[in-house]
Amino acid sequence: MKININIAQQQLVLLDDNNQIMQQYSISSAKNGTGQQSGSFCTPLGQHIIRAKIGGGQPVNTVFIRRRPTGEIYTPALGAQYPKRDWILTRVLWLSGCERGFNRLGSVDTMRRYVYIHGSPDSVEMGKPGSIGCIRMRNHELLALFDLVETGTKVDIKQE
C-alpha cells in the first residue's frame, strides 16, 4: 500500500500493492504552498513514510497538542474560544522524509518540522490550501485511512 498526495489537485490517493486506487480523499495542504525549509510553514514535497500512528482509540474530535491528547474534544464553541489555534484532531499520521538533504535531516527534515496528516474541524474547507504545513483531512475520512495504513507506509507528495 502507498499514498500519493497531489498538491495541485488537493487530493490524497491510497493505492494498493498493484497500484490500484483504493480510496481518494480531498485534503487541505499549506496555504504558503510547497517547500522544504524549516519555519516556512509549507508542505514538503518528495518521498516520505508514515513514521508513527498516533491517537488510536481516541474519540473523534480529540484535540492533540505536540502529538498528545489534551483531554479536550473539539466543538465549534471551543473553536470560537481559541480562534487562532491550529486544530489537530482525531488522529495523527506523523511523516518522515526519505530523501537526505531534500526532506530528511538538517533544516529540511519533515519529521523535525512536525508535518502530519491529521483531522480538522468540520468547518475547515477541503480542496484548497489552508494549513500551516500539514495535510488536513476530514475526521471520518482520516479514521478510515488510519485503519488501512501501517507505520512505514510510503507517502509521495507531489506538486502535480
C-alpha positions as CSV (number, residue, x, y, z in Angstrom):
1,M,0.0,0.0,0.0
2,K,1.1,3.6,-0.6
3,I,-0.2,7.1,-0.5
4,N,0.1,9.7,-3.3
5,I,-0.7,13.3,-2.4
6,N,-1.3,15.7,-5.3
7,I,-0.9,19.3,-4.1
8,A,-2.3,20.9,-7.3
9,Q,-5.5,18.8,-7.0
10,Q,-5.6,18.9,-3.2
11,Q,-6.1,15.1,-3.2
12,L,-4.8,12.1,-1.3
13,V,-5.0,8.7,-3.1
14,L,-4.5,5.4,-1.3
15,L,-3.1,2.7,-3.7
16,D,-3.0,-1.0,-3.1
17,D,0.1,-3.1,-3.8
18,N,-0.9,-3.3,-7.5
19,N,-1.2,0.5,-7.8
20,Q,-4.9,0.3,-8.0
21,I,-6.9,3.1,-6.3
22,M,-8.5,2.0,-3.1
23,Q,-9.6,5.4,-1.8
24,Q,-9.4,9.1,-2.8
25,Y,-9.8,12.0,-0.3
26,S,-10.0,15.7,-0.6
27,I,-7.3,17.4,1.5
28,S,-6.0,20.9,2.5
29,S,-2.3,21.5,2.3
30,A,-0.3,24.6,3.3
31,K,-1.6,28.0,2.4
32,N,2.1,29.0,1.9
33,G,2.5,26.4,-0.8
34,T,5.2,23.8,-1.0
35,G,8.7,23.9,0.4
36,Q,11.2,22.0,2.5
37,Q,12.7,24.6,4.8
38,S,12.0,24.6,8.5
39,G,9.9,27.6,9.5
40,S,8.5,28.1,6.0
41,F,5.0,26.7,7.0
42,C,5.0,25.0,3.6
43,T,4.0,21.4,2.8
44,P,7.2,19.4,2.0
45,L,7.5,17.5,-1.3
46,G,9.0,14.2,-2.1
47,Q,9.2,10.7,-0.7
48,H,8.1,10.1,2.9
49,I,6.9,7.3,5.2
50,I,4.4,7.3,8.0
51,R,6.8,7.2,11.0
52,A,4.1,7.0,13.6
53,K,0.4,6.5,14.0
54,I,-1.0,8.4,17.0
55,G,-4.4,8.5,18.6
56,G,-5.8,5.1,18.0
57,G,-8.8,4.6,20.2
58,Q,-9.3,8.3,21.0
59,P,-12.8,9.8,20.4
60,V,-13.5,11.7,17.2
61,N,-12.5,15.3,17.5
62,T,-9.9,14.6,20.2
63,V,-7.6,17.7,20.4
64,F,-3.9,17.0,20.1
65,I,-1.0,19.3,21.0
66,R,2.5,18.0,20.5
67,R,1.0,14.7,19.5
68,R,-0.6,14.2,22.8
69,P,-4.4,14.3,23.6
70,T,-5.2,17.4,25.6
71,G,-8.3,16.0,27.2
72,E,-10.4,18.4,25.1
73,I,-13.0,17.4,22.4
74,Y,-13.3,20.0,19.7
75,T,-16.6,21.8,19.4
76,P,-17.5,24.9,17.5
77,A,-17.7,26.7,20.9
78,L,-14.1,25.6,21.7
79,G,-13.0,26.8,18.3
80,A,-14.6,30.2,18.9
81,Q,-12.9,30.4,22.3
82,Y,-9.4,29.8,20.6
83,P,-9.8,31.2,17.1
84,K,-6.0,31.3,16.3
85,R,-5.3,27.7,17.3
86,D,-4.2,25.2,14.6
87,W,-6.5,22.4,15.3
88,I,-5.0,18.9,15.1
89,L,-7.9,16.5,15.7
90,T,-8.9,12.8,15.9
91,R,-5.7,11.0,14.6
92,V,-2.1,11.9,13.6
93,L,0.0,10.3,10.9
94,W,3.5,11.7,11.5
95,L,5.5,11.9,8.3
96,S,9.3,11.4,8.0
97,G,11.2,12.3,4.8
98,C,13.2,9.7,3.0
99,E,15.4,11.9,0.8
100,R,18.6,13.0,2.6
101,G,19.2,16.8,2.2
102,F,15.8,17.3,0.5
103,N,13.3,16.4,3.1
104,R,15.4,14.5,5.6
105,L,18.0,15.8,8.2
106,G,19.2,19.4,8.7
107,S,16.8,22.3,8.2
108,V,14.6,20.4,5.7
109,D,13.7,17.4,7.9
110,T,10.0,16.7,7.6
111,M,9.8,14.8,10.9
112,R,11.5,17.6,12.9
113,R,9.2,20.1,11.2
114,Y,6.3,18.1,12.8
115,V,4.4,17.6,9.5
116,Y,1.4,15.3,9.8
117,I,-1.7,14.0,8.1
118,H,-4.3,14.9,10.6
119,G,-8.0,15.6,11.2
120,S,-9.6,19.0,11.2
121,P,-12.8,20.7,12.4
122,D,-15.8,20.1,10.1
123,S,-15.8,23.8,9.3
124,V,-12.4,23.6,7.6
125,E,-12.7,23.7,3.8
126,M,-11.1,20.9,1.9
127,G,-9.9,21.1,-1.7
128,K,-7.9,24.2,-1.2
129,P,-4.7,25.1,0.7
130,G,-5.2,26.4,4.3
131,S,-2.9,24.6,6.7
132,I,0.5,25.7,8.1
133,G,2.3,22.8,6.5
134,C,0.4,19.6,7.4
135,I,-2.1,17.7,5.3
136,R,-5.5,18.2,6.7
137,M,-8.4,15.7,6.2
138,R,-12.0,15.3,7.3
139,N,-12.1,13.4,10.5
140,H,-14.3,10.5,9.3
141,E,-12.0,10.0,6.2
142,L,-8.9,10.2,8.3
143,L,-10.3,7.5,10.6
144,A,-10.8,5.2,7.6
145,L,-7.3,5.9,6.3
146,F,-5.7,5.4,9.7
147,D,-7.2,1.9,9.9
148,L,-5.9,1.0,6.4
149,V,-2.3,2.1,6.7
150,E,0.6,1.0,8.8
151,T,3.8,2.7,10.0
152,G,6.3,2.5,7.2
153,T,3.6,3.1,4.5
154,K,5.2,5.2,1.7
155,V,3.8,8.7,1.1
156,D,4.7,10.6,-2.1
157,I,3.9,14.3,-2.0
158,K,4.0,15.9,-5.5
159,Q,3.1,19.3,-6.8
160,E,1.1,17.8,-9.6
